[in-house]
Amino acid sequence: MNRLRVLTLNCWNVSAPFAERMALVRAGIQTLQPDIIGLQEIVVRRDGFDQGALILDELGYHWVYGAAFRWDERGRVLPFDEDGDAFGNLIASRWPIRRHAIRELPGADSSERRTIIGALLAAPSGNVVFANTHLNWKLHHGHIRERQVVAVADFVHELAREASLPPILVGDMNADPDAAEIRFLCGLQSLNECSTYFQDAWRVAGDGGGGFTWDNRNRFALYEGDPNRRIDYIFVGKADMNLRGWIDSVRVVMNDSRNDVFPSDHFGVLAEVRS
């Protein structure tokens, strides 16, 4: 049976030391050899700067980008679909991307703008939907994230109608595993009279540790003063009768430093999923 190696990582935009960090992100991808990647906090500017290309060029991936918001030369924040420099999410795949879509998430009135990007990928075992998102970050914004995950689930399930494999959803959810928004995605509670079900890779196949992706041993995380938390996730739809979608393994990755430089303020997550 084939397996998909899936990676998610929040790349901490262009925060310093940028060049050293991006070299570590790129090296990590070369070492881990994921088949599908979701990167958050990727910056693309109108002057030709493309953070995704800096990471992925010549590594053998197809990729698509979806802005969460844009800004103009005066720094005025713009919707994701207007012209301007951009901050958002990227999907990369070893295999061709048949199509992709971007949808704005609720919460634009909160001073944050968020979107989800999804793609239909031509994997060797069949078409698979892969979606990547980044939810509101403030600790007290659980009520906004609750609205966002309902929209996220609807978006993924709509795209998955065209796929033959269980869908995969990744991202920086900015919420602990016992938060209502994560419990909703795992089928453990309903929200707004809606329910869904995805496997949380760490719940299913984690090693029993905390799986922290926001960890204060990383000096780039420590400055925020937040507790150690698991806030970055790989979710997979229910496995089918042939065990496609079964999660064989998951681990925290990109969690080592070089000369006290970590790849990001987040650690990454890597899972192997049967296909």
C-alpha positions in Angstrom: 0.0 0.0 0.0 1.2 3.5 -0.8 1.8 6.1 1.9 1.6 9.8 1.8 4.2 11.8 3.9 2.4 14.9 5.0 4.2 18.0 6.6 2.7 21.1 8.1 4.8 24.1 9.4 4.1 27.7 10.3 7.1 29.5 8.8 6.8 32.7 10.9 6.7 35.0 7.9 9.9 37.1 7.4 10.9 37.4 11.0 14.6 37.6 11.7 17.0 35.9 11.3 15.2 35.2 8.0 17.9 33.8 5.8 19.2 31.4 8.4 15.7 30.2 9.2 14.7 29.7 5.6 17.8 27.7 5.0 16.8 25.4 7.9 13.3 25.1 6.6 14.5 24.1 3.2 17.1 21.7 4.6 14.4 20.1 6.8 12.1 19.5 3.8 15.1 18.0 1.9 15.7 15.7 4.8 12.1 14.7 5.6 11.1 14.3 1.9 7.4 14.9 2.4 5.0 14.3 -0.5 2.5 17.0 0.5 3.3 20.2 2.4 1.2 22.9 4.1 3.1 26.1 5.0 1.5 29.0 6.8 2.6 32.6 7.2 4.2 32.8 3.7 4.8 36.3 2.4 4.7 37.1 -1.4 5.3 40.7 -2.5 4.7 42.6 -5.7 8.4 43.4 -6.0 9.1 39.8 -6.8 9.9 38.5 -3.4 8.4 35.0 -2.9 9.0 33.2 0.3 7.6 30.0 -1.0 10.0 30.0 -3.9 12.9 30.6 -1.6 12.0 27.4 0.3 10.8 25.1 -2.6 12.6 26.1 -5.8 14.2 23.1 -7.5 13.1 20.6 -4.8 10.6 18.9 -7.2 7.3 20.3 -6.0 4.3 21.9 -7.6 2.7 24.6 -5.4 -0.2 27.0 -5.1 -0.5 30.0 -2.8 -3.5 31.5 -1.1 -3.3 34.9 0.5 -5.1 35.4 3.8 -4.9 39.2 3.5 -3.0 41.8 1.4 -1.7 45.3 2.0 -0.9 48.3 -0.1 2.1 50.6 -0.2 0.7 52.6 2.7 0.3 49.5 4.9 -3.5 49.5 4.6 -4.8 45.9 5.0 -6.8 44.6 2.0 -9.0 41.6 1.4 -7.2 38.4 0.2 -8.4 38.8 -3.4 -7.3 42.4 -4.0 -4.0 43.6 -5.5 -1.2 44.0 -2.9 1.6 42.3 -1.0 0.4 39.1 0.6 0.5 37.0 3.8 -1.0 33.5 3.6 -0.8 29.8 3.1 0.9 27.5 0.6 0.3 24.0 -0.6 3.1 22.0 -2.2 2.8 18.6 -3.8 5.1 16.0 -5.5 2.2 15.3 -7.9 0.3 17.6 -10.2 -2.3 19.9 -8.7 -5.5 19.5 -10.7 -7.2 22.5 -9.3 -7.3 24.7 -6.2 -9.6 27.1 -4.4 -9.4 29.7 -1.7 -12.2 30.8 0.7 -12.3 33.6 3.2 -13.1 32.5 6.8 -15.3 34.2 9.3 -13.7 36.7 11.7 -12.6 39.6 9.4 -14.2 42.0 11.9 -11.7 40.8 14.6 -8.7 42.7 13.1 -7.5 39.4 11.6 -8.2 38.1 8.2 -8.0 34.3 7.5 -8.5 32.0 4.6 -8.3 28.3 3.7 -6.7 27.0 0.5 -7.5 23.6 -0.8 -6.2 21.6 -3.7 -7.1 18.4 -5.6 -3.9 16.5 -6.0 -3.2 13.7 -8.5 -1.6 11.2 -6.1 -0.5 7.8 -7.4 -3.4 6.0 -5.6 -6.0 8.5 -6.6 -7.1 12.1 -6.3 -6.8 13.5 -2.8 -8.0 16.8 -1.4 -5.4 18.6 0.7 -6.4 21.8 2.6 -4.3 24.2 4.6 -5.3 27.0 7.0 -4.3 29.3 9.8 -6.9 30.3 12.3 -7.1 33.4 14.6 -4.2 33.4 17.0 -5.4 35.3 20.1 -6.0 33.0 23.2 -9.4 34.6 23.8 -10.6 34.2 20.2 -12.0 30.7 20.6 -15.5 32.0 19.7 -14.1 33.1 16.3 -12.1 29.9 15.7 -15.4 28.0 16.4 -17.0 29.8 13.5 -13.9 29.3 11.4 -13.7 25.5 11.8 -17.3 25.1 10.8 -16.5 26.9 7.5 -13.3 24.9 7.2 -15.1 21.6 7.5 -17.7 22.7 4.9 -15.0 23.8 2.5 -13.0 20.5 2.8 -16.1 18.3 2.4 -17.2 20.2 -0.7 -13.8 19.7 -2.4 -13.6 16.1 -1.3 -16.6 15.2 -3.5 -14.2 15.0 -6.4 -11.6 12.8 -4.6 -11.2 9.1 -4.2 -9.1 9.2 -1.0 -10.0 10.6 2.4 -9.3 14.4 2.6 -6.4 15.8 4.6 -6.5 19.1 6.5 -3.5 20.7 8.0 -2.7 24.0 9.6 -1.9 26.2 12.6 -5.2 26.1 14.5 -4.0 28.2 17.4 -6.0 26.0 19.8 -5.3 23.2 22.3 -6.6 19.7 21.6 -9.3 20.1 24.2 -10.6 23.4 22.8 -14.1 23.3 21.4 -12.9 24.1 17.8 -10.5 21.1 17.8 -13.1 18.8 19.5 -15.5 19.8 16.7 -13.1 18.7 14.0 -12.5 15.4 15.8 -16.2 14.6 16.0 -16.3 15.1 19.8 -18.8 17.9 19.9 -21.1 19.9 17.6 -21.0 23.6 16.9 -23.8 25.7 15.5 -25.9 22.5 15.1 -23.2 21.1 12.8 -20.9 18.2 13.2 -18.0 16.5 11.3 -15.3 14.0 11.8 -11.5 14.0 11.1 -8.8 11.9 12.6 -6.4 14.0 14.6 -3.1 12.4 13.6 -1.5 12.9 17.0 -4.5 11.5 18.9 -4.4 8.4 16.7 -0.7 7.7 16.3 1.2 10.1 18.5 3.9 8.7 20.8 2.0 9.6 24.0 4.0 12.8 24.6 2.5 16.3 24.5 3.3 16.8 20.8 4.0 20.4 21.6 4.5 22.6 18.5 4.6 25.8 20.5 7.4 25.0 22.9 9.3 27.4 25.1 12.6 25.7 24.6 12.4 27.4 21.3 13.6 31.0 22.1 11.5 32.3 19.2 8.4 31.1 21.0 9.5 32.0 24.5 9.2 35.7 24.0 5.4 35.5 23.7 5.1 34.2 27.3 2.5 31.5 26.3 2.5 28.0 27.7 3.8 25.0 25.8 0.9 23.8 23.6 0.0 21.6 20.6 -1.5 24.0 18.1 -0.4 22.6 14.7 -2.3 19.7 13.3 -2.7 17.1 10.6 -6.3 15.9 10.3 -7.4 13.0 8.0 -10.9 12.0 7.0 -12.1 8.6 8.2 -10.2 5.7 6.7 -12.1 3.6 4.2 -12.7 -0.2 4.1 -9.3 -0.6 2.4 -7.6 1.4 5.2 -6.8 4.3 2.9 -6.5 7.2 5.2 -5.1 5.0 8.1 -2.4 7.0 10.0 0.7 4.9 10.5 2.9 7.5 12.3 3.2 11.1 13.3 6.0 13.1 15.0 7.1 16.6 15.8 9.8 17.7 13.3 12.0 20.8 12.6 12.4 21.1 16.4 16.2 21.4 16.6 18.3 24.5 16.4 21.5 25.3 14.7 23.7 27.9 16.4 20.6 28.7 18.5 18.5 29.4 15.4 15.3 27.4 15.0 13.5 27.1 11.6 10.5 29.0 13.0 8.7 29.9 16.2 6.6 26.8 15.7 7.7 23.2 15.3 6.4 21.2 12.4 4.4 17.9 12.3 5.0 15.0 9.9 2.6 12.1 9.4 2.5 9.0 7.2 -0.9 8.2 5.9 -1.9 5.1 3.9 -3.3 5.7 0.4 
